[in-house]
């Protein structure tokens, strides 16, 4: 992308934060606990840090990041976002232990998509002929347009905010001041927070073992989109053959189930089709002729 387009993408991202940030999807986000103003501040912080990381990547003149560099960038994004977010509300400076970030279950889950979250986004931001972009999105998306880049940026912002919120929920929810100043009124009690955490944990497992393997098998990638009237979740095309080949045994169960389902349903459709054709032949040919003969006999009998 040219410099002007890159600037417009970030301007658009900042401007969307002035409207509602309500979660309009069927999935839970950890940031659903936060009040709108708190969530808005967190998003602004994340966008500024992403912008700094992108500029640093541009100065390095690298075409792409390797796996370790991608993991490092994402870990830094989450860590710096947590620290700067706390510094908006509290002093002195808070420093987060990196082990807290690296051991987060959700971040471990998200790590499987670091390449799409970071590497493809950064490469496409700076190069219209990005190879990693083409390997993933061609032919549906021939080139990294401003709209698609903005969508991928939205997705990164929401995913990082999700990671930050989970760290806060897991590590700091017992702090009364945080609950009173950051959380919505219906999440002031420890019981409601624990219920919400349990719902998140259940959702994480359905994503790991059901939703993600299914998306990979269908060559799909789920992304979060920030719009003027809220946050939405949608699925776009993405070539994910490499991820399919590297799925663990637990995730492969879902892929095998889908294969069996396709096989059984395909054979079932054929069976139903043949049965219906046979029934049609039986009704029209066999029974039709039988009724015809009976009716003819009745007519002949009436003539006598």
C-alpha positions in Angstrom: 0.0 0.0 0.0 1.1 3.5 -0.6 1.8 5.8 2.3 -1.4 7.8 1.9 -3.5 4.6 1.9 -1.8 3.3 5.0 -2.5 6.6 6.8 -6.2 6.5 5.8 -6.5 2.9 7.2 -5.4 4.1 10.6 -7.5 7.2 10.5 -10.5 5.2 9.7 -9.7 2.8 12.6 -9.4 5.7 15.0 -12.6 7.3 13.8 -14.7 4.2 14.2 -13.8 4.2 17.9 -16.0 7.3 18.5 -19.1 5.2 17.9 -20.6 2.3 19.8 -18.3 -0.7 20.4 -21.1 -3.2 21.3 -20.4 -6.8 20.5 -23.0 -7.6 17.8 -21.8 -11.2 17.1 -22.9 -14.5 18.6 -19.5 -15.0 20.2 -18.3 -13.7 23.5 -15.5 -11.2 23.8 -13.6 -10.8 27.0 -14.0 -7.0 26.6 -17.7 -7.5 26.9 -17.1 -6.9 30.7 -15.7 -3.4 30.1 -17.7 -0.2 30.0 -17.7 1.5 26.6 -15.3 4.3 27.6 -12.8 1.8 29.1 -13.0 -0.4 26.0 -12.5 2.7 23.8 -9.4 3.7 25.6 -8.0 0.1 25.3 -8.6 0.1 21.6 -6.9 3.4 21.1 -3.8 2.2 23.0 -3.7 -1.0 20.9 -4.0 0.9 17.6 -1.1 3.3 18.5 1.1 0.3 19.5 0.3 -1.6 16.3 1.2 1.6 14.3 4.6 1.8 16.1 5.3 -1.9 15.4 4.4 -1.4 11.8 6.7 1.5 11.4 9.5 -0.5 13.1 8.9 -3.3 10.6 8.9 -0.9 7.7 12.3 0.5 8.8 13.8 -3.0 9.0 13.0 -3.5 5.3 12.1 -7.1 5.8 9.7 -8.7 3.4 8.1 -10.9 6.1 8.6 -12.1 9.6 9.6 -15.6 10.6 7.6 -17.6 13.2 9.7 -16.5 16.2 9.6 -12.8 15.2 5.8 -13.0 14.6 5.3 -14.6 18.1 7.6 -11.9 19.6 5.6 -9.0 18.0 2.3 -10.4 19.2 3.6 -11.0 22.7 5.0 -7.4 22.8 1.6 -6.1 21.5 -0.3 -7.7 24.4 2.3 -6.9 27.1 2.7 -3.3 26.1 -1.0 -2.9 25.8 -1.7 -4.2 29.3 1.0 -2.0 30.8 0.0 1.2 29.0 -3.7 0.6 29.7 -3.0 0.3 33.4 -0.9 3.5 33.3 -3.9 5.4 32.0 -5.7 4.8 35.2 -3.0 4.0 37.8 0.5 5.0 38.9 3.2 4.0 39.5 4.2 2.1 36.3 3.0 -1.5 36.2 5.3 -4.1 34.6 3.6 -7.4 33.5 5.5 -10.6 33.8 5.9 -12.1 30.3 5.1 -15.5 31.7 1.6 -14.3 32.4 1.2 -13.4 28.7 2.9 -16.5 27.3 1.0 -18.9 29.6 -2.4 -17.5 28.8 -4.6 -20.2 27.4 -6.3 -17.9 24.9 -3.0 -16.6 23.6 -1.8 -20.2 23.2 -5.0 -20.8 21.2 -4.5 -17.7 19.1 -0.8 -18.5 18.5 -1.9 -20.9 15.7 -3.0 -17.9 13.7 -0.1 -15.5 14.3 0.9 -15.7 10.7 -2.4 -14.3 9.5 -2.7 -11.9 12.4 0.7 -10.3 12.2 2.9 -11.5 9.2 0.3 -11.2 6.4 -1.1 -7.9 7.8 2.3 -6.3 8.1 3.6 -7.5 4.7 0.4 -6.5 2.9 0.5 -3.1 4.5 3.9 -2.3 2.9 3.8 -4.3 -0.3 1.1 -4.8 -2.9 2.9 -7.9 -4.2 3.2 -9.6 -0.9 3.9 -13.3 -1.4 2.5 -14.4 2.0 -0.7 -12.5 1.2 -1.1 -14.1 -2.2 -0.5 -17.6 -0.8 -3.3 -17.1 1.6 -6.0 -15.0 -0.2 -5.5 -15.4 -4.0 -7.7 -15.8 -6.1 -10.6 -14.5 -4.0 -8.6 -11.4 -3.0 -6.1 -10.8 -5.8 -4.4 -7.8 -4.0 -4.3 -6.3 -0.5 -7.0 -3.5 -1.0 -7.5 -0.8 1.7 -10.8 -2.4 2.8 -9.3 -5.8 3.3 -6.2 -4.4 5.1 -8.6 -2.4 7.4 -10.5 -5.6 8.1 -7.3 -7.5 9.0 -6.3 -4.5 11.2 -9.7 -4.5 13.0 -9.2 -8.2 13.6 -5.8 -7.8 15.1 -7.1 -5.0 17.4 -10.0 -7.0 18.7 -7.8 -10.1 19.2 -5.2 -8.2 21.1 -7.9 -6.5 23.2 -9.4 -9.9 23.9 -6.0 -11.2 25.2 -5.5 -8.1 27.3 -9.0 -8.3 28.8 -8.5 -12.0 29.7 -5.3 -11.2 31.5 -7.1 -8.5 33.5 -10.0 -10.8 34.3 -7.8 -13.7 35.4 -5.2 -11.7 37.3 -6.9 -8.6 38.6 -10.6 -9.3 39.0 -10.3 -9.6 42.8 -9.2 -5.9 42.9 -12.3 -4.0 43.9 -11.2 -0.7 42.3 -10.8 -2.4 38.9 -14.3 -3.9 39.1 -15.9 -0.7 40.1 -14.2 1.5 37.6 -13.8 -0.7 34.5 -16.5 -3.3 34.6 -20.2 -2.9 33.6 -22.6 -2.9 36.5 -23.8 -6.4 35.9 -20.3 -7.7 36.4 -19.6 -6.2 39.8 -20.1 -9.4 41.7 -17.5 -12.1 41.8 -20.1 -14.7 41.0 -21.1 -13.1 37.7 -17.5 -12.7 36.7 -16.8 -16.4 37.4 -19.9 -17.3 35.3 -18.6 -15.2 32.5 -15.1 -16.7 32.8 -16.6 -20.2 32.6 -18.6 -19.3 29.5 -15.4 -18.0 27.9 -13.6 -21.2 28.8 -16.3 -23.3 27.2 -16.3 -21.1 24.1 -12.5 -21.4 23.8 -12.8 -25.2 23.8 -15.5 -25.2 21.1 -13.3 -22.9 19.0 -10.2 -25.1 19.4 -11.9 -28.4 18.8 -14.9 -27.5 16.5 -15.0 -24.1 15.0 -11.3 -23.7 14.0 -10.7 -27.1 12.5 -14.0 -26.7 10.5 -12.9 -23.3 9.2 -9.5 -24.7 8.3 -11.1 -27.6 6.4 -13.4 -25.2 4.6 -10.6 -22.8 3.7 -12.1 -20.1 5.8 -10.8 -17.6 8.4 -12.9 -15.9 11.0 -12.2 -12.1 11.4 -13.6 -9.4 13.7 -14.8 -6.2 12.0 -15.2 -2.9 13.8 -18.1 -0.9 12.2 -20.0 2.3 13.0 -22.7 0.4 14.8 -20.6 -2.2 16.7 -18.2 -5.2 16.4 -19.1 -8.0 14.1 -17.7 -11.5 13.3 -17.5 -12.8 9.7 -15.8 -15.5 7.8 -13.6 -14.9 4.7 -11.7 -17.2 2.3 -8.2 -18.2 3.2 -5.9 -20.9 2.0 -5.1 -22.9 5.1 -3.5 -26.1 3.8 -0.4 -25.8 5.9 -2.5 -25.4 9.0 -4.6 -28.4 8.0 -1.5 -30.6 7.7 -0.3 -29.5 11.1 -3.5 -30.0 13.1 -3.1 -32.0 16.3 -4.9 -35.3 16.8 -7.7 -33.8 18.9 -8.6 -31.2 16.2 -8.4 -33.9 13.5 -11.3 -35.6 15.0 -13.6 -32.8 13.8 -12.1 -32.9 10.3 -12.6 -36.7 10.2 -16.2 -36.2 11.4 -16.8 -33.7 8.6 -15.4 -36.2 6.0 -17.6 -39.0 7.3 -20.6 -36.6 7.3 -19.9 -35.7 3.7 -19.5 -39.3 2.7 -22.6 -40.5 4.5 -24.8 -37.7 3.4 -23.6 -38.1 -0.2 -24.5 -41.8 -0.2 -27.8 -41.1 1.6 -28.7 -38.6 -1.1 -28.0 -41.2 -3.8 -30.0 -43.8 -1.9 -33.0 -41.5 -1.5 -32.8 -40.5 -5.2 -32.8 -44.1 -6.4 -35.5 -45.1 -4.0 -37.7 -42.2 -5.1 -37.1 -43.1 -8.8 -38.0 -46.8 -8.0 -41.1 -45.8 -6.2 -42.1 -43.5 -9.0 -41.6 -46.4 -11.5 -43.6 -48.7 -9.4 -46.5 -46.3 -9.0 -46.7 -45.3 -12.6 -45.9 -48.6 -14.3 -46.9 -51.5 -12.1 -49.7 -50.1 -10.1 -50.8 -47.9 -12.9 -51.2 -50.8 -15.3 -52.9 -52.9 -12.6 -55.5 -50.2 -11.9 -55.9 -49.8 -15.6 -56.8 -53.5 -16.0 -59.1 -53.4 -13.0 -60.9 -50.4 -14.3 -61.1 -51.9 -17.8 -62.7 -55.1 -16.3 -65.2 -53.0 -14.4 -66.2 -51.2 -17.6 -66.5 -54.5 -19.5 -68.7 -55.9 -16.8 -71.0 -52.9 -16.9 -71.5 -53.4 -20.6 -73.0 -56.9 -20.1 
